[in-house]
Amino acid sequence: MPTDLLQDAQLITFPGLDGYGPFYRLASIEPVNRFAFVAAADAGGRVPRAVLAGFAHAAMEAACRTATESPDVVSLNCDFVADAKRGDCVEAQVRMVRRTRSVIFLSADLTAGGRALLTANGLAKPAP
């Protein structure tokens, strides 16, 4: 992973994706929350698309988590654009598009080296 990207990065845990990390929370550029990981790959040399979808899901939940609230993503729609390869630095840029009392609308873009990998839209429900 490029060292300049990690300067203000903080390690973060994404349960269920442990074997594909470590994962990092990058310095955010309001209103975008940023996360990254260096891609591990299967025997074919590409990252399973389920890992990219899982990373988008976990990044969305982390982006809307606060000290007092831990919303659950209840809907996630992903469009795969390209595959990630071993060693790619995959970055997720997550935006909270809108927030109401009952739901949070989210969008995410996953990229690697300037290449679009995945776009996602999600809905999160604040915990009661």
PyMOL commands that place a pseudoatom at each C-alpha (Angstrom):
pseudoatom trace, name=CA, resn=MET, resi=1, chain=A, elem=C, hetatm=0, pos=[0.000, 0.000, 0.000]
pseudoatom trace, name=CA, resn=PRO, resi=2, chain=A, elem=C, hetatm=0, pos=[1.379, 3.425, -0.804]
pseudoatom trace, name=CA, resn=THR, resi=3, chain=A, elem=C, hetatm=0, pos=[2.930, 4.867, 2.343]
pseudoatom trace, name=CA, resn=ASP, resi=4, chain=A, elem=C, hetatm=0, pos=[1.537, 8.362, 1.719]
pseudoatom trace, name=CA, resn=LEU, resi=5, chain=A, elem=C, hetatm=0, pos=[-1.982, 6.882, 1.824]
pseudoatom trace, name=CA, resn=LEU, resi=6, chain=A, elem=C, hetatm=0, pos=[-1.271, 5.381, 5.253]
pseudoatom trace, name=CA, resn=GLN, resi=7, chain=A, elem=C, hetatm=0, pos=[0.111, 8.502, 6.924]
pseudoatom trace, name=CA, resn=ASP, resi=8, chain=A, elem=C, hetatm=0, pos=[-3.040, 9.287, 8.881]
pseudoatom trace, name=CA, resn=ALA, resi=9, chain=A, elem=C, hetatm=0, pos=[-4.560, 5.823, 8.531]
pseudoatom trace, name=CA, resn=GLN, resi=10, chain=A, elem=C, hetatm=0, pos=[-5.973, 3.955, 11.483]
pseudoatom trace, name=CA, resn=LEU, resi=11, chain=A, elem=C, hetatm=0, pos=[-6.368, 0.169, 11.613]
pseudoatom trace, name=CA, resn=ILE, resi=12, chain=A, elem=C, hetatm=0, pos=[-9.998, -0.914, 11.659]
pseudoatom trace, name=CA, resn=THR, resi=13, chain=A, elem=C, hetatm=0, pos=[-11.594, -4.346, 12.081]
pseudoatom trace, name=CA, resn=PHE, resi=14, chain=A, elem=C, hetatm=0, pos=[-14.166, -5.657, 9.626]
pseudoatom trace, name=CA, resn=PRO, resi=15, chain=A, elem=C, hetatm=0, pos=[-15.499, -8.941, 11.103]
pseudoatom trace, name=CA, resn=GLY, resi=16, chain=A, elem=C, hetatm=0, pos=[-15.761, -11.715, 8.539]
pseudoatom trace, name=CA, resn=LEU, resi=17, chain=A, elem=C, hetatm=0, pos=[-13.136, -10.194, 6.269]
pseudoatom trace, name=CA, resn=ASP, resi=18, chain=A, elem=C, hetatm=0, pos=[-10.164, -10.802, 8.578]
pseudoatom trace, name=CA, resn=GLY, resi=19, chain=A, elem=C, hetatm=0, pos=[-8.297, -13.000, 6.090]
pseudoatom trace, name=CA, resn=TYR, resi=20, chain=A, elem=C, hetatm=0, pos=[-8.322, -10.252, 3.472]
pseudoatom trace, name=CA, resn=GLY, resi=21, chain=A, elem=C, hetatm=0, pos=[-7.084, -7.344, 5.619]
pseudoatom trace, name=CA, resn=PRO, resi=22, chain=A, elem=C, hetatm=0, pos=[-5.657, -5.460, 7.337]
pseudoatom trace, name=CA, resn=PHE, resi=23, chain=A, elem=C, hetatm=0, pos=[-8.152, -2.676, 6.763]
pseudoatom trace, name=CA, resn=TYR, resi=24, chain=A, elem=C, hetatm=0, pos=[-7.611, 1.020, 7.329]
pseudoatom trace, name=CA, resn=ARG, resi=25, chain=A, elem=C, hetatm=0, pos=[-9.725, 4.104, 7.927]
pseudoatom trace, name=CA, resn=LEU, resi=26, chain=A, elem=C, hetatm=0, pos=[-8.125, 6.881, 5.910]
pseudoatom trace, name=CA, resn=ALA, resi=27, chain=A, elem=C, hetatm=0, pos=[-8.302, 10.597, 6.527]
pseudoatom trace, name=CA, resn=SER, resi=28, chain=A, elem=C, hetatm=0, pos=[-11.789, 11.656, 5.436]
pseudoatom trace, name=CA, resn=ILE, resi=29, chain=A, elem=C, hetatm=0, pos=[-12.487, 14.460, 3.038]
pseudoatom trace, name=CA, resn=GLU, resi=30, chain=A, elem=C, hetatm=0, pos=[-15.921, 15.740, 4.084]
pseudoatom trace, name=CA, resn=PRO, resi=31, chain=A, elem=C, hetatm=0, pos=[-18.480, 14.465, 3.243]
pseudoatom trace, name=CA, resn=VAL, resi=32, chain=A, elem=C, hetatm=0, pos=[-16.597, 11.328, 2.098]
pseudoatom trace, name=CA, resn=ASN, resi=33, chain=A, elem=C, hetatm=0, pos=[-15.457, 8.598, 4.513]
pseudoatom trace, name=CA, resn=ARG, resi=34, chain=A, elem=C, hetatm=0, pos=[-12.479, 6.640, 3.163]
pseudoatom trace, name=CA, resn=PHE, resi=35, chain=A, elem=C, hetatm=0, pos=[-11.289, 3.093, 3.860]
pseudoatom trace, name=CA, resn=ALA, resi=36, chain=A, elem=C, hetatm=0, pos=[-8.637, 0.905, 2.216]
pseudoatom trace, name=CA, resn=PHE, resi=37, chain=A, elem=C, hetatm=0, pos=[-6.965, -2.498, 2.141]
pseudoatom trace, name=CA, resn=VAL, resi=38, chain=A, elem=C, hetatm=0, pos=[-4.281, -4.221, 0.091]
pseudoatom trace, name=CA, resn=ALA, resi=39, chain=A, elem=C, hetatm=0, pos=[-5.959, -6.984, -1.874]
pseudoatom trace, name=CA, resn=ALA, resi=40, chain=A, elem=C, hetatm=0, pos=[-5.164, -10.636, -1.289]
pseudoatom trace, name=CA, resn=ALA, resi=41, chain=A, elem=C, hetatm=0, pos=[-6.267, -12.932, -4.094]
pseudoatom trace, name=CA, resn=ASP, resi=42, chain=A, elem=C, hetatm=0, pos=[-7.496, -16.430, -4.821]
pseudoatom trace, name=CA, resn=ALA, resi=43, chain=A, elem=C, hetatm=0, pos=[-5.443, -18.956, -6.797]
pseudoatom trace, name=CA, resn=GLY, resi=44, chain=A, elem=C, hetatm=0, pos=[-6.487, -17.271, -10.059]
pseudoatom trace, name=CA, resn=GLY, resi=45, chain=A, elem=C, hetatm=0, pos=[-4.889, -13.988, -8.976]
pseudoatom trace, name=CA, resn=ARG, resi=46, chain=A, elem=C, hetatm=0, pos=[-8.072, -11.980, -8.575]
pseudoatom trace, name=CA, resn=VAL, resi=47, chain=A, elem=C, hetatm=0, pos=[-9.990, -10.875, -5.517]
pseudoatom trace, name=CA, resn=PRO, resi=48, chain=A, elem=C, hetatm=0, pos=[-13.355, -12.644, -5.078]
pseudoatom trace, name=CA, resn=ARG, resi=49, chain=A, elem=C, hetatm=0, pos=[-16.163, -10.207, -5.848]
pseudoatom trace, name=CA, resn=ALA, resi=50, chain=A, elem=C, hetatm=0, pos=[-17.842, -11.233, -2.582]
pseudoatom trace, name=CA, resn=VAL, resi=51, chain=A, elem=C, hetatm=0, pos=[-14.869, -9.672, -0.778]
pseudoatom trace, name=CA, resn=LEU, resi=52, chain=A, elem=C, hetatm=0, pos=[-15.401, -6.373, -2.623]
pseudoatom trace, name=CA, resn=ALA, resi=53, chain=A, elem=C, hetatm=0, pos=[-19.121, -6.428, -1.779]
pseudoatom trace, name=CA, resn=GLY, resi=54, chain=A, elem=C, hetatm=0, pos=[-18.310, -7.311, 1.843]
pseudoatom trace, name=CA, resn=PHE, resi=55, chain=A, elem=C, hetatm=0, pos=[-15.793, -4.473, 2.010]
pseudoatom trace, name=CA, resn=ALA, resi=56, chain=A, elem=C, hetatm=0, pos=[-18.386, -2.012, 0.638]
pseudoatom trace, name=CA, resn=HIS, resi=57, chain=A, elem=C, hetatm=0, pos=[-20.917, -3.257, 3.224]
pseudoatom trace, name=CA, resn=ALA, resi=58, chain=A, elem=C, hetatm=0, pos=[-18.475, -3.002, 6.144]
pseudoatom trace, name=CA, resn=ALA, resi=59, chain=A, elem=C, hetatm=0, pos=[-17.250, 0.422, 5.021]
pseudoatom trace, name=CA, resn=MET, resi=60, chain=A, elem=C, hetatm=0, pos=[-20.841, 1.717, 4.851]
pseudoatom trace, name=CA, resn=GLU, resi=61, chain=A, elem=C, hetatm=0, pos=[-21.557, 0.516, 8.384]
pseudoatom trace, name=CA, resn=ALA, resi=62, chain=A, elem=C, hetatm=0, pos=[-18.292, 2.025, 9.666]
pseudoatom trace, name=CA, resn=ALA, resi=63, chain=A, elem=C, hetatm=0, pos=[-19.031, 5.333, 7.923]
pseudoatom trace, name=CA, resn=CYS, resi=64, chain=A, elem=C, hetatm=0, pos=[-22.357, 5.819, 9.709]
pseudoatom trace, name=CA, resn=ARG, resi=65, chain=A, elem=C, hetatm=0, pos=[-21.259, 4.428, 13.100]
pseudoatom trace, name=CA, resn=THR, resi=66, chain=A, elem=C, hetatm=0, pos=[-21.048, 6.934, 15.939]
pseudoatom trace, name=CA, resn=ALA, resi=67, chain=A, elem=C, hetatm=0, pos=[-20.151, 6.673, 19.611]
pseudoatom trace, name=CA, resn=THR, resi=68, chain=A, elem=C, hetatm=0, pos=[-23.809, 6.107, 20.485]
pseudoatom trace, name=CA, resn=GLU, resi=69, chain=A, elem=C, hetatm=0, pos=[-25.212, 4.466, 17.355]
pseudoatom trace, name=CA, resn=SER, resi=70, chain=A, elem=C, hetatm=0, pos=[-24.301, 1.421, 15.281]
pseudoatom trace, name=CA, resn=PRO, resi=71, chain=A, elem=C, hetatm=0, pos=[-26.625, 1.250, 12.255]
pseudoatom trace, name=CA, resn=ASP, resi=72, chain=A, elem=C, hetatm=0, pos=[-27.071, -1.965, 10.273]
pseudoatom trace, name=CA, resn=VAL, resi=73, chain=A, elem=C, hetatm=0, pos=[-26.954, -1.959, 6.474]
pseudoatom trace, name=CA, resn=VAL, resi=74, chain=A, elem=C, hetatm=0, pos=[-30.224, -3.660, 5.532]
pseudoatom trace, name=CA, resn=SER, resi=75, chain=A, elem=C, hetatm=0, pos=[-30.017, -3.276, 1.748]
pseudoatom trace, name=CA, resn=LEU, resi=76, chain=A, elem=C, hetatm=0, pos=[-26.971, -3.289, -0.527]
pseudoatom trace, name=CA, resn=ASN, resi=77, chain=A, elem=C, hetatm=0, pos=[-26.969, -3.094, -4.332]
pseudoatom trace, name=CA, resn=CYS, resi=78, chain=A, elem=C, hetatm=0, pos=[-23.609, -3.564, -6.051]
pseudoatom trace, name=CA, resn=ASP, resi=79, chain=A, elem=C, hetatm=0, pos=[-22.535, -3.065, -9.654]
pseudoatom trace, name=CA, resn=PHE, resi=80, chain=A, elem=C, hetatm=0, pos=[-19.194, -4.697, -10.442]
pseudoatom trace, name=CA, resn=VAL, resi=81, chain=A, elem=C, hetatm=0, pos=[-17.106, -2.774, -12.952]
pseudoatom trace, name=CA, resn=ALA, resi=82, chain=A, elem=C, hetatm=0, pos=[-13.714, -4.537, -12.844]
pseudoatom trace, name=CA, resn=ASP, resi=83, chain=A, elem=C, hetatm=0, pos=[-11.794, -7.114, -10.845]
pseudoatom trace, name=CA, resn=ALA, resi=84, chain=A, elem=C, hetatm=0, pos=[-9.210, -6.280, -8.205]
pseudoatom trace, name=CA, resn=LYS, resi=85, chain=A, elem=C, hetatm=0, pos=[-5.888, -8.070, -8.468]
pseudoatom trace, name=CA, resn=ARG, resi=86, chain=A, elem=C, hetatm=0, pos=[-3.417, -9.257, -5.854]
pseudoatom trace, name=CA, resn=GLY, resi=87, chain=A, elem=C, hetatm=0, pos=[-1.538, -6.307, -4.369]
pseudoatom trace, name=CA, resn=ASP, resi=88, chain=A, elem=C, hetatm=0, pos=[-4.038, -3.640, -5.482]
pseudoatom trace, name=CA, resn=CYS, resi=89, chain=A, elem=C, hetatm=0, pos=[-4.719, -0.937, -2.937]
pseudoatom trace, name=CA, resn=VAL, resi=90, chain=A, elem=C, hetatm=0, pos=[-8.520, -0.977, -2.875]
pseudoatom trace, name=CA, resn=GLU, resi=91, chain=A, elem=C, hetatm=0, pos=[-10.096, 2.228, -1.584]
pseudoatom trace, name=CA, resn=ALA, resi=92, chain=A, elem=C, hetatm=0, pos=[-13.742, 2.726, -0.619]
pseudoatom trace, name=CA, resn=GLN, resi=93, chain=A, elem=C, hetatm=0, pos=[-15.209, 6.209, -0.662]
pseudoatom trace, name=CA, resn=VAL, resi=94, chain=A, elem=C, hetatm=0, pos=[-18.503, 6.209, 1.234]
pseudoatom trace, name=CA, resn=ARG, resi=95, chain=A, elem=C, hetatm=0, pos=[-21.019, 9.040, 1.296]
pseudoatom trace, name=CA, resn=MET, resi=96, chain=A, elem=C, hetatm=0, pos=[-24.090, 9.441, 3.477]
pseudoatom trace, name=CA, resn=VAL, resi=97, chain=A, elem=C, hetatm=0, pos=[-26.470, 10.767, 0.839]
pseudoatom trace, name=CA, resn=ARG, resi=98, chain=A, elem=C, hetatm=0, pos=[-29.435, 11.424, 3.120]
pseudoatom trace, name=CA, resn=ARG, resi=99, chain=A, elem=C, hetatm=0, pos=[-30.499, 10.673, 6.656]
pseudoatom trace, name=CA, resn=THR, resi=100, chain=A, elem=C, hetatm=0, pos=[-34.033, 10.458, 7.997]
pseudoatom trace, name=CA, resn=ARG, resi=101, chain=A, elem=C, hetatm=0, pos=[-35.228, 9.289, 11.399]
pseudoatom trace, name=CA, resn=SER, resi=102, chain=A, elem=C, hetatm=0, pos=[-35.698, 5.739, 10.164]
pseudoatom trace, name=CA, resn=VAL, resi=103, chain=A, elem=C, hetatm=0, pos=[-33.118, 5.178, 7.409]
pseudoatom trace, name=CA, resn=ILE, resi=104, chain=A, elem=C, hetatm=0, pos=[-29.707, 6.332, 6.150]
pseudoatom trace, name=CA, resn=PHE, resi=105, chain=A, elem=C, hetatm=0, pos=[-29.082, 6.392, 2.382]
pseudoatom trace, name=CA, resn=LEU, resi=106, chain=A, elem=C, hetatm=0, pos=[-25.486, 5.544, 1.429]
pseudoatom trace, name=CA, resn=SER, resi=107, chain=A, elem=C, hetatm=0, pos=[-23.363, 5.280, -1.697]
pseudoatom trace, name=CA, resn=ALA, resi=108, chain=A, elem=C, hetatm=0, pos=[-19.864, 3.880, -2.160]
pseudoatom trace, name=CA, resn=ASP, resi=109, chain=A, elem=C, hetatm=0, pos=[-17.270, 3.735, -4.907]
pseudoatom trace, name=CA, resn=LEU, resi=110, chain=A, elem=C, hetatm=0, pos=[-14.432, 1.205, -4.764]
pseudoatom trace, name=CA, resn=THR, resi=111, chain=A, elem=C, hetatm=0, pos=[-11.332, 1.973, -6.801]
pseudoatom trace, name=CA, resn=ALA, resi=112, chain=A, elem=C, hetatm=0, pos=[-7.792, 0.657, -7.237]
pseudoatom trace, name=CA, resn=GLY, resi=113, chain=A, elem=C, hetatm=0, pos=[-5.095, 2.716, -8.909]
pseudoatom trace, name=CA, resn=GLY, resi=114, chain=A, elem=C, hetatm=0, pos=[-7.692, 5.030, -10.441]
pseudoatom trace, name=CA, resn=ARG, resi=115, chain=A, elem=C, hetatm=0, pos=[-9.723, 2.102, -11.852]
pseudoatom trace, name=CA, resn=ALA, resi=116, chain=A, elem=C, hetatm=0, pos=[-13.369, 1.793, -10.847]
pseudoatom trace, name=CA, resn=LEU, resi=117, chain=A, elem=C, hetatm=0, pos=[-14.044, -1.635, -9.333]
pseudoatom trace, name=CA, resn=LEU, resi=118, chain=A, elem=C, hetatm=0, pos=[-17.525, -1.408, -7.846]
pseudoatom trace, name=CA, resn=THR, resi=119, chain=A, elem=C, hetatm=0, pos=[-20.297, 1.083, -7.201]
pseudoatom trace, name=CA, resn=ALA, resi=120, chain=A, elem=C, hetatm=0, pos=[-22.808, 0.429, -4.444]
pseudoatom trace, name=CA, resn=ASN, resi=121, chain=A, elem=C, hetatm=0, pos=[-25.921, 1.923, -2.920]
pseudoatom trace, name=CA, resn=GLY, resi=122, chain=A, elem=C, hetatm=0, pos=[-27.165, 0.949, 0.496]
pseudoatom trace, name=CA, resn=LEU, resi=123, chain=A, elem=C, hetatm=0, pos=[-29.751, 1.602, 3.161]
pseudoatom trace, name=CA, resn=ALA, resi=124, chain=A, elem=C, hetatm=0, pos=[-28.878, 1.487, 6.832]
pseudoatom trace, name=CA, resn=LYS, resi=125, chain=A, elem=C, hetatm=0, pos=[-31.336, 1.310, 9.675]
pseudoatom trace, name=CA, resn=PRO, resi=126, chain=A, elem=C, hetatm=0, pos=[-30.342, 2.961, 12.945]
pseudoatom trace, name=CA, resn=ALA, resi=127, chain=A, elem=C, hetatm=0, pos=[-30.458, 0.570, 15.883]
pseudoatom trace, name=CA, resn=PRO, resi=128, chain=A, elem=C, hetatm=0, pos=[-33.531, 1.146, 18.096]
for i in range(1, 128): cmd.bond("trace and resi %d" % i, "trace and resi %d" % (i + 1))
show_as sticks, trace
zoom trace
